[in-house]
Structure formats: C-alpha cells, structure tokens
Amino acid sequence: MDNTSASLVKIMKQDLWERFGSGDHPAEWDGKHFGGGGGKLSQRFWEYFKTIEHLQLTKDSVVLDIGGWSNDRGAGFFGRILAQYIKKVIIMDPTIQLDTKVPDNITLVKDFAAFETLKNLFEAHHEITHVSCVSVFEHIEPAMREGIVKAVNDHFRGDIFVASYEYHTKGCHFEHQLTVKTASQLFEPLTKFFPTAYEHCPSLAENSYVNFLFRGKDKKVPKIFDKMFKKLIPLWYPVIIKFERGQR
C-alpha cells in the first residue's frame, strides 16, 4: 500500500464510512447506537471525516487524540481507525477503562487534559507529531480548555493541531458552548501556530434546533411562525479549525 499522506487520507475515509454505524464499531451519533440520532452523514461523521483530511498523516505519524474515549459510545472509535495506518495513537481521556483491549500501537492515558497534564505528556512523548481534539472544548470549562491550547503552543513539538467544537456566533445555549468571543479567547495563546483551515459543518445536529420561541409581551406570535422557527433556527453547529506551526 502507498503510504503517502494523500493515499492514507483516502483509505482512512473509506474505513470511517464502513465503520460508522456498523454493529461492530459503535460510535457516538452514528444513528444506530446509544439513543439514536445522527446517522451516516451526521455532524459527527463530518467531524471525523474533516479531521482525517486536515491531519495529513503518514505512516510515521504519532497522534495525540484528546478526549477520544467514551465507555458507552465506542471506546476509542476514531483512534482505532487512525492506528491501523500510522505509527502510534495516544488517547488521553479521564473516562478510559485501562483494562480495555486495544491494538499494540495505541497508548491509553487516563487523565484530564489540562495545562500541567499535557505539559508532562508532551515532555514524555517528544515523538507526538499531530494533535486532534474532536468535540471536546464545548464540554469543559474555559480555564481548562485554554490551558490545553496553551500547552499545545508551549510544549507540543509537532506541526499540526486540529480541533472541532460546537459553536454559535453569539449565543451560548449550553454551558460551555463556544461563541466568537470565547473561541477567540481560546485560541489566542497560539503564537507558534496559525490557522490554515476554518470550516463549518453542512449537517447540523438534530437536537441543535430551537424548541421554543421567545415571544413578545402580547404572546400573539402566530403558530405558523412557531413551527417555522423550530425548524430553521440552529442554536449551535460544529466548526473545525486546523493550525499549523509557523515558519518564522
């Protein structure tokens, strides 16, 4: 098999398509497991799809996958796909069950990702070439996620960092959702890296749409508009951003 970056991207995307929603490889929001929702072309599929594309891996790559574990939703689903084709995957997540059987080239780190824990991890594993962080930042408090980004900037020796997260330009509709203001604060510490891709998903989550309408004092908004707004107004949507190390 050709092990160039382009060829690995294609074969990883093929594996993602075959595994996502299959009985043998349960994944979050795959449409068939853990309460349903999502599906073959759901937003989570897109997040994995684009992360594979933006990482630009080769057979010698070593990926740190932050938050890439879920004991009830497909343990290490994304890392297991990557590990088939690259040198090593390190999964860092506080929910990891260390007795879970994983391939020999997957290392499990049961811990929260924060500045100090990541600093120690990067110092112990200089070989890490890429960092991925899929749908994590919207689930952790600002101080912790900002520490993650600062640790990447200060201690990660590789070249590519890819993150996806739930976002709305202005409104924050669940506890740690990202907005323009908070996303700017989050990535501001990246002085050694700069963005080379910044996109949003064409398939929004089914549960991301407004389920009520803020009415005026007279409460006379016609029901037809109620239905329209419930269908059309998303409260959040996933975006993905890729950072590469600067050349100067």
C-alpha positions as CSV (number, residue, x, y, z in Angstrom):
1,M,0.0,0.0,0.0
2,D,1.2,3.5,-0.8
3,N,1.8,5.3,2.5
4,T,1.8,8.9,1.3
5,S,-0.4,11.4,3.1
6,A,-3.0,11.6,0.3
7,S,-3.4,7.8,0.0
8,L,-3.8,7.4,3.8
9,V,-6.5,10.1,3.8
10,K,-8.5,8.2,1.2
11,I,-8.2,4.8,2.9
12,M,-9.0,6.2,6.3
13,K,-12.1,7.9,4.9
14,Q,-13.1,4.6,3.4
15,D,-12.7,2.9,6.8
16,L,-14.6,5.7,8.5
17,W,-17.5,5.2,6.1
18,E,-17.6,1.4,6.5
19,R,-17.3,1.5,10.3
20,F,-19.6,4.5,11.2
21,G,-23.0,3.0,12.0
22,S,-21.8,-0.6,11.9
23,G,-22.7,-3.1,14.6
24,D,-19.1,-4.0,15.3
25,H,-17.9,-0.4,15.7
26,P,-20.4,1.7,17.7
27,A,-19.7,5.4,17.6
28,E,-21.4,8.5,19.1
29,W,-24.2,9.9,16.9
30,D,-23.9,7.1,14.3
31,G,-27.7,6.8,14.1
32,K,-27.8,3.2,15.5
33,H,-26.4,3.2,19.0
34,F,-27.0,4.9,22.3
35,G,-30.3,6.6,21.8
36,G,-30.1,7.1,18.1
37,G,-29.8,10.5,16.5
38,G,-27.3,11.4,13.9
39,G,-26.6,8.9,11.1
40,K,-24.2,8.0,8.3
41,L,-23.8,11.6,7.2
42,S,-24.3,13.2,10.6
43,Q,-22.2,16.1,12.0
44,R,-20.1,13.6,14.0
45,F,-19.2,11.7,10.8
46,W,-18.2,15.1,9.3
47,E,-16.0,16.0,12.3
48,Y,-14.1,12.7,11.9
49,F,-14.1,13.0,8.1
50,K,-12.6,16.5,8.2
51,T,-10.2,15.7,11.0
52,I,-8.7,12.9,8.9
53,E,-8.4,15.2,6.0
54,H,-6.7,18.0,7.9
55,L,-4.3,15.9,9.9
56,Q,-2.4,14.9,6.8
57,L,-1.0,11.8,8.4
58,T,1.7,9.5,7.1
59,K,2.7,6.0,8.3
60,D,5.3,7.6,10.6
61,S,2.8,9.9,12.4
62,V,2.1,9.8,16.1
63,V,-1.3,11.3,17.1
64,L,-2.4,12.5,20.5
65,D,-6.2,12.3,20.5
66,I,-7.5,14.4,23.3
67,G,-10.9,13.3,24.7
68,G,-11.1,10.4,22.2
69,W,-12.8,7.9,24.5
70,S,-16.4,7.1,25.5
71,N,-17.1,4.0,27.5
72,D,-20.7,3.8,26.4
73,R,-20.3,5.2,22.9
74,G,-17.5,3.4,21.2
75,A,-14.2,3.3,23.1
76,G,-11.5,5.0,21.1
77,F,-13.6,4.8,17.8
78,F,-11.6,7.4,16.0
79,G,-8.2,6.5,17.4
80,R,-8.7,2.9,16.3
81,I,-9.2,3.9,12.7
82,L,-6.0,6.0,12.7
83,A,-4.0,3.4,14.4
84,Q,-4.4,0.9,11.5
85,Y,-2.2,3.1,9.3
86,I,0.1,5.2,11.4
87,K,2.9,4.6,13.9
88,K,1.1,5.3,17.1
89,V,-2.0,6.9,18.7
90,I,-2.1,8.2,22.3
91,I,-5.7,8.6,23.6
92,M,-6.0,10.9,26.6
93,D,-9.3,10.9,28.4
94,P,-10.4,10.7,32.1
95,T,-13.1,8.1,31.3
96,I,-10.7,5.5,29.8
97,Q,-11.1,2.0,31.2
98,L,-7.5,0.8,31.2
99,D,-8.4,-2.9,31.0
100,T,-10.0,-2.4,27.6
101,K,-8.1,-4.3,24.9
102,V,-6.7,-2.0,22.3
103,P,-4.1,-2.5,19.5
104,D,-0.4,-2.5,20.5
105,N,0.2,0.9,18.9
106,I,-2.5,2.6,21.0
107,T,-1.4,4.1,24.3
108,L,-4.1,5.0,26.8
109,V,-3.6,7.9,29.2
110,K,-6.4,8.0,31.8
111,D,-6.3,11.7,32.9
112,F,-7.9,15.1,32.3
113,A,-6.3,17.2,29.6
114,A,-5.2,20.4,31.2
115,F,-2.0,22.5,31.0
116,E,0.1,20.6,33.5
117,T,-1.0,17.1,32.4
118,L,-0.4,17.9,28.8
119,K,2.9,19.6,29.5
120,N,4.0,16.4,31.2
121,L,2.7,14.2,28.4
122,F,4.4,16.2,25.7
123,E,7.7,16.2,27.6
124,A,7.4,12.4,28.0
125,H,6.4,11.8,24.3
126,H,8.5,14.1,22.1
127,E,7.5,11.8,19.2
128,I,4.0,13.2,19.0
129,T,3.6,14.8,15.5
130,H,-0.2,15.7,15.5
131,V,-2.9,16.6,18.0
132,S,-6.6,16.0,17.4
133,C,-9.4,17.2,19.7
134,V,-12.9,16.2,18.3
135,S,-15.9,17.7,20.0
136,V,-14.3,18.3,23.4
137,F,-13.9,22.0,24.0
138,E,-17.6,22.7,24.3
139,H,-17.8,20.2,27.2
140,I,-15.1,21.7,29.5
141,E,-14.8,24.9,31.4
142,P,-12.9,27.8,29.8
143,A,-9.9,27.8,32.1
144,M,-9.2,24.1,31.4
145,R,-9.6,24.3,27.7
146,E,-7.5,27.5,27.5
147,G,-4.8,25.5,29.4
148,I,-5.0,22.8,26.7
149,V,-4.3,25.3,23.9
150,K,-1.5,26.9,25.8
151,A,0.1,23.6,26.4
152,V,-0.1,22.8,22.7
153,N,1.5,26.1,21.9
154,D,4.3,25.9,24.5
155,H,5.2,22.2,24.7
156,F,3.9,20.3,21.6
157,R,6.8,19.8,19.2
158,G,4.8,18.6,16.1
159,D,3.3,20.7,13.3
160,I,-0.5,20.2,13.1
161,F,-3.3,20.7,15.6
162,V,-6.9,20.1,14.6
163,A,-10.0,20.8,16.8
164,S,-13.7,20.7,16.2
165,Y,-16.3,22.1,18.6
166,E,-19.9,23.2,18.9
167,Y,-20.3,26.9,18.1
168,H,-22.7,29.8,17.6
169,T,-21.6,33.2,16.5
170,K,-23.1,35.0,19.5
171,G,-25.5,32.9,21.6
172,C,-24.4,30.3,24.2
173,H,-27.2,27.8,24.6
174,F,-25.5,25.2,26.8
175,E,-22.9,25.6,29.5
176,H,-19.6,25.7,27.7
177,Q,-20.6,26.2,24.0
178,L,-18.2,28.3,22.0
179,T,-19.0,31.8,20.5
180,V,-16.9,34.3,18.6
181,K,-15.8,35.8,21.9
182,T,-14.9,32.6,23.7
183,A,-13.4,30.9,20.6
184,S,-11.2,33.9,20.2
185,Q,-10.1,33.7,23.8
186,L,-9.5,30.0,23.5
187,F,-7.1,30.1,20.5
188,E,-5.4,33.4,21.3
189,P,-2.5,31.7,23.1
190,L,-1.4,30.1,19.8
191,T,1.6,32.2,18.9
192,K,3.7,29.4,17.4
193,F,0.8,28.2,15.2
194,F,-1.6,29.8,12.7
195,P,-4.9,28.6,11.2
196,T,-4.8,27.1,7.7
197,A,-8.4,25.8,7.6
198,Y,-11.6,27.0,9.3
199,E,-15.0,25.4,8.2
200,H,-18.4,24.7,9.5
201,C,-20.5,21.5,9.0
202,P,-23.3,21.2,6.4
203,S,-25.1,18.7,8.5
204,L,-26.3,20.1,11.9
205,A,-27.3,18.0,14.9
206,E,-30.9,17.1,15.1
207,N,-31.0,18.4,18.7
208,S,-29.4,21.7,17.9
209,Y,-32.6,23.5,16.8
210,V,-34.7,25.8,18.9
211,N,-37.5,24.1,20.7
212,F,-39.3,27.3,21.8
213,L,-39.8,30.8,20.6
214,F,-39.2,33.9,22.7
215,R,-42.5,35.7,22.4
216,G,-43.2,39.3,22.9
217,K,-45.4,40.6,25.8
218,D,-48.6,40.2,23.9
219,K,-47.9,36.4,23.2
220,K,-49.5,36.8,19.8
221,V,-46.9,35.2,17.5
222,P,-48.8,33.1,15.0
223,K,-48.3,29.3,15.4
224,I,-47.1,29.0,11.8
225,F,-44.1,31.1,12.8
226,D,-43.6,28.9,15.8
227,K,-43.2,25.9,13.6
228,M,-41.0,27.7,11.1
229,F,-38.5,28.9,13.8
230,K,-38.4,25.5,15.4
231,K,-37.3,24.0,12.1
232,L,-35.0,26.7,10.9
233,I,-33.0,28.2,13.8
234,P,-29.9,26.3,14.9
235,L,-28.6,27.0,18.4
236,W,-25.2,25.6,17.7
237,Y,-23.3,24.0,14.9
238,P,-19.9,22.3,14.6
239,V,-16.9,24.0,13.2
240,I,-13.4,22.7,12.6
241,I,-10.1,24.6,12.7
242,K,-6.7,23.4,11.7
243,F,-3.5,25.0,13.0
244,E,0.0,24.5,11.5
245,R,3.3,25.5,13.0
246,G,4.6,28.8,11.7
247,Q,7.7,29.0,9.6
248,R,9.1,32.1,11.2
